[in-house]
């Protein structure tokens, strides 16, 4: 799976002097930047298409905020396909990163436009809670297990599962045993995490059964605070399967 150029915000390139913005996390980054720089985007898409001729390749667009974004990105891909002399896989899959609340809230519509998706939990939480996740002083406000975040995640996952299309998770939540248990309870079967987190997440998931995780998530989504949600998920991992 190839994610198209994803820079801006906290991601920079030493050889590209990005324009200064008052709030770069809300500015021209990722897909927005690519759509504004068509030549650069076409170069990457054509390279991806050539690579797809050699083996299975899925293309994923980051920082999608609307169905318009999806359609513009897909049209750019179609334009690259029309260029004469480029061999590519006619069945190439296209997907999106879900990391902006506006697209998460219409996941039932977005799923009709794409073949798969991955939820970027870091940015999705940051934008949902209106918190700069890079600021240590705001850490208490970055609540990845708040009932609001859990409900938003569950809605996205349910929409893609109902459509029978792959949905996965990347970001820090995948490497957190409590969050991993919640995500599995929502229906996620594919988690991304740093290698240092694999052992502790596996150990946590081995302790529980799927129906227990499903029930715990239902309870966690119904409470009023993140502290209560964490208490429910902690109790889940503390019990014997």
C-alpha positions as CSV (number, residue, x, y, z in Angstrom):
1,X,0.0,0.0,0.0
2,X,1.5,3.3,-1.1
3,X,0.4,6.5,0.6
4,X,0.9,9.5,-1.7
5,X,3.1,12.3,-0.6
6,X,2.2,13.3,3.0
7,X,4.0,16.3,4.2
8,X,3.1,19.5,6.0
9,X,2.2,20.0,9.6
10,X,4.9,18.2,11.5
11,X,6.3,16.4,8.4
12,X,8.8,18.4,6.4
13,X,11.3,17.8,3.6
14,X,14.8,19.3,3.8
15,X,14.8,20.0,0.0
16,X,11.3,21.7,-0.2
17,X,10.8,25.0,1.5
18,X,7.1,24.9,2.3
19,X,5.3,28.2,2.6
20,X,5.0,29.5,6.1
21,X,1.5,29.2,7.5
22,X,-0.1,30.5,10.7
23,X,-1.4,27.0,11.4
24,X,0.3,24.4,9.2
25,X,-1.8,21.5,10.6
26,X,-4.8,23.2,9.1
27,X,-3.1,24.4,6.0
28,X,-1.8,23.0,2.7
29,X,-0.6,19.6,3.6
30,X,-0.7,16.0,2.2
31,X,-3.4,15.7,-0.5
32,X,-4.2,19.4,-0.5
33,X,-0.5,20.1,-1.3
34,X,-0.5,17.5,-4.0
35,X,-3.6,18.8,-5.7
36,X,-2.0,22.3,-5.7
37,X,1.1,20.9,-7.3
38,X,-0.2,18.8,-10.1
39,X,3.1,18.1,-11.8
40,X,4.6,16.7,-8.7
41,X,1.4,14.6,-8.0
42,X,1.4,13.3,-11.5
43,X,5.0,12.2,-11.3
44,X,4.3,10.2,-8.2
45,X,1.1,8.7,-9.5
46,X,2.8,7.6,-12.8
47,X,5.6,6.0,-10.8
48,X,3.0,4.1,-8.7
49,X,1.2,2.9,-11.8
50,X,4.4,1.6,-13.3
51,X,5.2,-0.2,-10.1
52,X,1.7,-1.8,-10.1
53,X,2.6,-3.6,-13.3
54,X,5.2,-5.6,-11.4
55,X,2.9,-6.7,-8.5
56,X,-0.1,-5.9,-6.4
57,X,-0.2,-2.2,-5.4
58,X,-2.8,-0.2,-3.6
59,X,-2.7,3.6,-3.6
60,X,-3.9,5.6,-0.6
61,X,-4.6,9.3,-0.4
62,X,-3.9,11.1,2.9
63,X,-5.7,14.0,4.6
64,X,-9.0,13.6,2.8
65,X,-11.6,16.0,4.1
66,X,-14.5,15.6,1.6
67,X,-15.9,13.5,-1.2
68,X,-14.7,16.3,-3.5
69,X,-11.1,15.5,-2.4
70,X,-11.6,11.9,-3.2
71,X,-13.0,12.6,-6.6
72,X,-10.2,15.1,-7.5
73,X,-7.6,12.6,-6.4
74,X,-9.2,9.8,-8.4
75,X,-9.4,12.1,-11.4
76,X,-5.7,12.8,-11.1
77,X,-5.0,9.1,-11.1
78,X,-7.2,8.6,-14.1
79,X,-5.2,11.4,-15.9
80,X,-2.0,9.5,-15.1
81,X,-3.5,6.3,-16.5
82,X,-4.4,8.0,-19.8
83,X,-0.7,9.0,-20.5
84,X,0.4,6.8,-23.4
85,X,3.0,4.1,-22.9
86,X,2.6,3.5,-19.1
87,X,1.9,-0.1,-18.2
88,X,-0.1,-0.6,-15.0
89,X,-2.5,-2.9,-13.2
90,X,-6.0,-2.3,-14.5
91,X,-7.4,-3.5,-11.2
92,X,-5.3,-1.2,-9.0
93,X,-7.1,-0.3,-5.7
94,X,-7.5,3.2,-4.4
95,X,-8.2,4.1,-0.8
96,X,-8.0,7.0,1.7
97,X,-6.7,7.9,5.1
98,X,-9.5,8.8,7.5
99,X,-8.0,11.4,9.8
100,X,-10.3,14.4,9.4
101,X,-13.6,14.3,11.3
102,X,-15.5,15.7,8.3
103,X,-14.8,12.6,6.2
104,X,-15.3,10.2,9.2
105,X,-18.8,11.6,9.7
106,X,-19.7,10.7,6.2
107,X,-17.9,7.3,6.1
108,X,-21.1,5.7,4.8
109,X,-20.8,7.9,1.7
110,X,-17.0,7.8,1.4
111,X,-17.0,4.0,1.3
112,X,-18.9,4.1,-1.9
113,X,-16.1,6.0,-3.6
114,X,-13.0,3.9,-2.5
115,X,-11.8,0.3,-2.2
116,X,-10.3,0.5,1.3
117,X,-9.4,2.9,4.1
118,X,-7.0,3.3,7.0
119,X,-7.9,5.3,10.0
120,X,-5.1,7.7,11.1
121,X,-5.8,7.9,14.8
122,X,-3.2,10.5,15.7
123,X,-4.6,13.2,13.5
124,X,-8.2,12.1,13.8
125,X,-7.9,12.5,17.6
126,X,-6.0,15.8,17.3
127,X,-8.7,17.3,15.0
128,X,-11.6,15.8,17.0
129,X,-10.4,17.1,20.3
130,X,-9.0,20.4,18.8
131,X,-5.6,19.7,20.5
132,X,-2.1,20.1,19.2
133,X,-0.8,16.5,19.8
134,X,2.8,17.8,19.7
135,X,2.3,20.1,22.7
136,X,3.2,18.4,26.1
137,X,1.2,21.0,28.0
138,X,-2.0,19.9,26.3
139,X,-1.5,16.2,26.8
140,X,-4.5,15.8,29.2
141,X,-6.8,17.2,26.4
142,X,-5.6,14.6,23.9
143,X,-8.2,11.9,24.8
144,X,-8.0,9.1,22.3
145,X,-10.3,6.9,24.4
146,X,-13.0,9.6,25.0
147,X,-16.5,8.4,24.3
148,X,-16.6,11.0,21.4
149,X,-13.5,9.5,19.8
150,X,-14.8,5.9,20.3
151,X,-18.1,6.7,18.8
152,X,-16.5,8.3,15.8
153,X,-14.2,5.4,15.2
154,X,-17.0,2.9,15.6
155,X,-19.1,4.7,13.0
156,X,-16.2,4.6,10.4
157,X,-15.4,0.9,11.1
158,X,-19.1,-0.1,10.9
159,X,-19.6,1.7,7.5
160,X,-16.7,-0.1,5.9
161,X,-17.5,-3.5,7.4
162,X,-21.1,-3.2,6.2
163,X,-19.8,-2.5,2.7
164,X,-17.4,-5.4,2.9
165,X,-14.3,-3.3,2.3
166,X,-11.0,-3.4,4.2
167,X,-10.5,-1.0,7.0
168,X,-7.4,-0.8,9.2
169,X,-5.8,1.5,11.8
170,X,-2.5,3.2,12.0
171,X,-1.2,5.6,14.7
172,X,-0.5,5.4,18.4
173,X,-3.8,3.8,19.3
174,X,-2.8,0.6,17.6
175,X,0.1,0.2,20.0
176,X,-1.9,0.9,23.2
177,X,-3.3,-2.3,24.7
178,X,-6.5,-0.6,26.0
179,X,-7.1,1.1,22.6
180,X,-6.2,-2.1,20.7
181,X,-8.8,-4.0,22.7
182,X,-11.4,-1.4,21.9
183,X,-10.6,-1.4,18.2
184,X,-10.8,-5.1,18.0
185,X,-14.2,-4.9,19.7
186,X,-15.3,-2.5,17.0
187,X,-14.3,-4.9,14.3
188,X,-10.8,-4.0,13.4
189,X,-8.6,-6.9,12.3
190,X,-5.5,-5.1,11.2
191,X,-3.5,-2.9,13.6
192,X,-0.3,-0.9,12.8
193,X,2.2,-0.2,15.6
194,X,5.9,0.2,16.4
195,X,7.7,-3.1,16.9
196,X,8.3,-2.3,20.6
197,X,4.5,-2.5,21.1
198,X,3.8,-5.8,19.5
199,X,4.5,-8.0,22.5
200,X,2.4,-6.1,25.0
201,X,-0.6,-5.7,22.5
202,X,-0.5,-9.4,21.7
203,X,-0.4,-10.3,25.4
204,X,-3.4,-8.1,26.1
205,X,-5.5,-9.4,23.3
206,X,-4.7,-13.0,24.2
207,X,-6.4,-12.5,27.5
208,X,-9.8,-11.6,26.1
209,X,-12.5,-13.1,23.8
210,X,-14.1,-11.1,21.0
211,X,-17.5,-10.9,22.6
212,X,-16.0,-9.5,25.7
213,X,-14.3,-6.7,23.7
214,X,-17.5,-6.0,21.9
215,X,-19.4,-5.6,25.1
216,X,-16.7,-3.5,26.7
217,X,-16.7,-1.1,23.8
218,X,-20.4,-0.7,23.9
219,X,-20.2,0.2,27.6
220,X,-17.2,2.6,27.0
221,X,-19.1,4.5,24.3
222,X,-22.0,5.0,26.7
223,X,-20.1,6.7,29.6
224,X,-19.5,10.4,30.0
225,X,-15.7,10.7,30.4
226,X,-12.5,9.2,29.1
227,X,-11.6,8.2,32.6
228,X,-14.7,6.0,32.8
229,X,-14.0,4.5,29.4
230,X,-10.4,3.6,30.4
231,X,-11.7,2.1,33.6
232,X,-14.0,-0.2,31.6
233,X,-11.3,-1.3,29.2
234,X,-8.8,-1.8,32.0
235,X,-11.2,-4.1,33.8
236,X,-11.6,-6.0,30.5
237,X,-7.9,-6.7,30.3
238,X,-7.6,-7.5,34.0
239,X,-10.1,-10.3,33.9
240,X,-9.5,-13.9,32.8
241,X,-10.8,-14.8,29.4
